[in-house]
């Protein structure tokens, strides 16, 4: 797992820190291609996105052993 802040996430996703900041605040929704790039960067850092399964969508950290 890699720890990353807004700058590192933006760099890993190829988007600006400002876009990350505004997305976190809820004041901006990135275009689909940017959302996919952010998701890919987070997945590369060890985040697993969980589909809706009756209990709600969510995220967790990938098992280091897996």
PEDAPE-V580636 format. One record per backbone hydrogen bond with DSSP energy under -1.0 kcal/mol. CO is the residue of the C=O (numbers start at 1). NH is the residue of the N-H. E is the energy in kcal/mol with one decimal. If there is no record, write none. Layout:
CO,NH,E + CO,NH,E
This chain:
5,9,-2.6 + 6,10,-2.6 + 7,11,-2.5 + 8,12,-2.7 + 9,13,-2.2 + 10,14,-1.2 + 10,15,-2.6 + 16,20,-1.7 + 17,21,-2.8 + 18,22,-2.7 + 19,23,-2.3 + 20,24,-2.6 + 21,25,-2.0 + 22,27,-1.9 + 31,35,-2.3 + 32,36,-2.5 + 33,37,-1.7 + 34,38,-2.4 + 35,39,-2.6 + 36,40,-2.5 + 37,41,-2.1 + 38,42,-2.4 + 39,43,-2.7 + 40,44,-2.3 + 41,45,-1.1 + 42,47,-2.4 + 43,46,-1.5 + 45,2,-1.5 + 46,62,-3.8 + 48,60,-1.9 + 50,58,-1.8 + 58,50,-3.3 + 60,48,-3.6 + 63,66,-1.4
